């Protein structure tokens, strides 16, 4: 799956390439009840479901296989074929794995269960029909289709939008036969209440601009920034208003490359000067 990390000022940004593993952030972030923690649980839970589902379809797991339920009437101009990915089986495994410790009657468990399920639901919401043409000379006389998961980047971007619109909650305590039980309700009644696909949190995010060992924040001092960007990697936002330093840096690169018949490429080595901007 795609690795996701926190930008130091708070927003979440996606980085890396998609290995079939789940990357969990530090225990400090993961055990909090902030907006960032909501994203951590959602993306990790989705990652488990995604990896299991993909392994089943590829045949690398012996306890599962293709989704046999998608064998009904064909669509217009195509018929069922290939291997539809069984996202329900992957979600079941993820539910058993990610929700195993979320059985306490407290607000943290209620929040984590909601966000875990929202992560798994994101797979169902983004499944699409993938088709392959069959015929002579690339013609499409016969087209077979199956249900497939998108690239995990799509899931990450989808959950990033959910992170941006996460619902702030408050904790309520109720007396039941088994004792006190904590539940969550929306903090603001004039907003649409969260659905099963939405992320929830009830703790304000810490300040990620300055180093703080208690929250696991390294701060943004000396972080490289993009002077021309207005996004989260821009110097204005990433440096938290402290400004930035600029230095020149010489880098050796291959240049003036020529292809020789047949068959190799020769290049010269050039030294180029770059401006590097870092946060104060």
N, C-alpha and C positions, 0 to 999 in steps of 0.2 A: 504494500500500500504506500501511498505517498506519505512522507514524513511532514509533519506540521509543527511549527514552532511559534512562540510568542515573539512578536516584535517588542523591543524593550520598552517602548512607551505604552504598551497595552494591546494594540490591535493584533489580531492573528494573521499570519501570512503563511502561504504554502511554499515549501522548498523541497528539493531533493527529487529522487526518482523512485518508482514503485516496486520495491522488493516485496516478497510475500511474507512480510512480518508486520507486527504491530508495535509501533514505537510509543511508549508511554512517557510522559514528561516526569519531572521530579515529583517526589512524594509530596512536597510542599504544595505545589500547584494542584496536583491530583486530589489531595485531601481537603482542599478549600471548597467553598460553596459559592464561588464567584462566577462571573460570565465565562472567564477563561477555563475554569474547571468544567463547566457545562460542555464546552467544546471538546475538551480532553476526553470526557466520557463518551460523547457522541461519536467522535472520530475513531476512538479505539474500538468501540463496540461495532461500528460499521466495518472497520478493518478486519476484525475476526470473521464476521459474516461474509465479507467479500472474499477473503482468502480461502475459506472453507468451500464456498460456492464454486469458485473458480477451480479449485483442486478437484472437486467432484466431477465437473464437466470435462476436465483434462484427463481424467482417469487415473490420477496419481493417488487417490484415496480409495481404499477397498470397501468402505462401509457405505458408499453412496455413489450416485451416478447422475444421469440426466433426469430432467423433470419430465416424467411420463404423462403428466396431466395435459400438456399442450399437444394433443394429437387429435383435436376436433376437426370440424369442417375447415377446409382451406380458405384462404382469402382470394380476392380477385387477382388472377394472374400468378398465383403462387400456391405452393403446398407446404405442409409442415415437413421439416427434415432437420438434419444436423442434430445438435445436442442443446436443447433448451436448458439454461442454467437453473438449478433448483435453489432459488434464493430463500425459500421457506425453510429448507433443511439447514442452510448456512445460518439463518437467523436463529433457528432453534439451538444450534450449537453455541452461538454467541450468547444467547440468553442464559444457557446453562453455565457458561464460563464467566461472563461479565457480571451477571446479576447474583452470583452465588453468595456474595457477602452483603448484598443489599436487602437483607431480610429483617432489619431492625425496625422497630416502630418509631423511628425518629425522622426529622425533616431531611437530614442528609441522605438517608437511604431513599426516601421518597423522591428527592431531587435527582439522585443518580439513576434510579430506575426510569424516570421520565426521560432523561437525556440519553440513556443507553437505548431505549426503545426508539427514540427519535432518530438516532444514528442508524439503527437497523431499518427503520421505515424509509430512510432516504434511498436505500437500494431498490425497494419496490417502486418508489416514485420515479426512479430514473431508468428502469428497465426499458429496453427498446427492441424492436423487431429487426434482426440482422438477417440479411438475405445473401444468397450466392446464386449466380447464373450458371446454367449448364447448357451446352450446345456446341455446334461446330464453329470454329473460327471466332470464338468469343461471343457468339450469338446468345440470346437469352430465351431459347425455346422453352426451357424449364427453369423455374426459379424456386429454390427451397429456402425456407425461412425458419428461424428459431429465436427464442427470447434470450437476450444477452444483457449482461451488466455493462455499463459504460466503463471507460477508463476511470481509475480511482480519482484522478484529478477532477473529474466532473462531480463526484461525490464530495470531495473536499471543498470545491467552490460552492456547492449547494449548502453544505453545513456552515461554511463561512458566512453566507447570507443569513442563515438561521442564528449564528452567533451575533451578527449585527442587530438583529431584531429580537433577541432573547427577551423573555418576559421576567420582570423583577417580581418576586413573590415575598410574602410574609409568612411567618410560622404561626400556626395555631395549635393549641393543645386541647385534646378532648379526653374525657374520662370514659374508658370502656371496661368491659369485664376483665380484660387482661392487664389493665392498668392504664397509665397515661400514654396516649398516642399523639404524635405530632403529624400534622398535615400542612399543606401549602395552599394558599389562596393568592390571587393576583393583588398586588399592592395598590394598583390604580384601577378603579372600577370603570373609568371612562375609556379604557383601552379594551380591544377585543380579547377575551380570555384565551389563554394558550390552548392549542389543540395537541393531539398526540404527536404531531410532527414538529412541534416547537420546542426550543430549548428554554430552560428555566433556571433561575439562580436567586439567591436571597442575601448575598453578602457583597458589599461594595468592593470593587477591585482595588488592590494596593497601587501605589505610585511606582511605576516601573522605570521612571527616569533616573532615580538615584539608587546606588547599591544598597541592598537590604538583605542580610543573611537570613533573616527570619522568614522572608517571603521567597527567597531564592533568586532575587533580582540582582543582576550584575550591573545594572545601570546602563547608560548609553555613552558614557565618556569614552573617547577614542574609537567609537564606532565609525566605520566608513559610511558616508552618506552621499546621496546624489543631489548635486547643487541645483539641477534643472527640474527635478521631479517635485510635483505637488502632492504625491502620494505618501504612504507610510515610510518609504525609504528616503524621502527628501530631507534635506538638512534642517529645514524649518521645523518639521514635526519630530523627527527622530532625535534632534538635539534638544528638544524641550525648551526652546527659546534661549538657550545659553550661547548660541552662535557656534561657529565652526572654525577650524584651522585648515589652511591649505598648504600643501607642499608639492614639489615636483618629484617625480619618480622616473628613472630611466629603466626601460625594459627591452630586452633583446628578443626580437621576433623574426620569424622567417618571412622573407619578402622577395619580390621579383622572381617568383617561381615559374619555371618553364617546363613544359612537357616535351620529352624527347621520344621520338619513335625508334624502336619500341622496346621497352615500355618503362620508363622511369621519369621521375620529376626531380629537377635540381633547383635549389633555392639558395639565395644569398641570406645573410644575417644582417638585419638592420637594428639600430638602436633608436627607439622612439621615446619621447618625453611625454608623460601624462601628468595632469593635475589630480592630486588625491586629496579629498576633503574628509576630515574627521571631526567628530563632535568635541567641543570644549568640555 
